[in-house]
Amino acid sequence: MNEAKEMVEARRRFLRGLGVAGAVAAAAPFGGATPAEARESREERRRARYQPNSPHVQAFYRTNRYER
């Protein structure tokens, strides 16, 4: 009877340890969070972004064989 109680206690300690380890593992990604970047200013949002004559756009058209 005493041995059965010891096994129950050992099992409870083991499961409690698993629960604590799971909580720590779930909270770990939040410990190293970086602050959010600043939003774009109005000028940055209005500027032209697509440059059709840039080398990487020309390479895209060339490799995918799109007619210009």
C-alpha positions in Angstrom: 0.0 0.0 0.0 2.8 2.4 0.9 4.6 1.6 -2.3 1.5 2.4 -4.3 1.3 5.9 -2.7 4.9 6.5 -3.5 4.3 5.6 -7.1 1.3 8.0 -7.3 3.4 10.8 -5.7 6.3 10.1 -8.2 3.8 10.2 -11.1 2.3 13.5 -9.9 5.8 15.1 -9.5 6.7 14.0 -13.0 3.5 15.3 -14.6 3.8 18.6 -12.6 7.3 18.9 -14.0 6.1 18.3 -17.6 3.4 21.0 -17.1 6.0 23.6 -15.8 8.4 22.7 -18.7 5.6 23.1 -21.2 4.6 26.5 -19.8 8.2 27.7 -19.9 8.6 26.5 -23.5 5.4 28.2 -24.6 6.5 31.5 -23.0 10.1 31.4 -24.3 9.4 33.1 -27.7 7.9 36.1 -26.0 11.0 36.8 -23.9 13.1 38.1 -26.8 10.5 40.2 -28.6 11.8 43.2 -30.5 10.0 46.5 -30.6 7.9 47.3 -33.7 9.3 49.4 -36.5 8.1 52.9 -37.0 5.5 53.4 -39.6 6.3 54.9 -43.0 6.0 58.7 -43.3 3.6 60.2 -45.7 6.5 61.0 -48.2 7.7 57.4 -48.1 4.2 56.1 -48.8 3.8 58.4 -51.8 7.1 57.8 -53.5 7.4 55.7 -56.7 8.5 52.2 -56.0 8.2 50.3 -59.2 11.1 51.0 -61.5 10.5 49.2 -64.8 14.0 49.8 -66.2 15.8 48.5 -63.1 18.1 45.5 -63.6 16.1 43.1 -61.4 12.8 43.9 -63.1 14.4 43.5 -66.6 15.9 40.2 -65.4 12.4 39.1 -64.2 10.9 39.8 -67.6 13.8 38.2 -69.4 13.7 35.0 -67.4 9.9 34.7 -67.6 9.7 35.7 -71.3 7.1 38.4 -70.8 6.7 40.7 -73.8 7.2 44.4 -72.9 
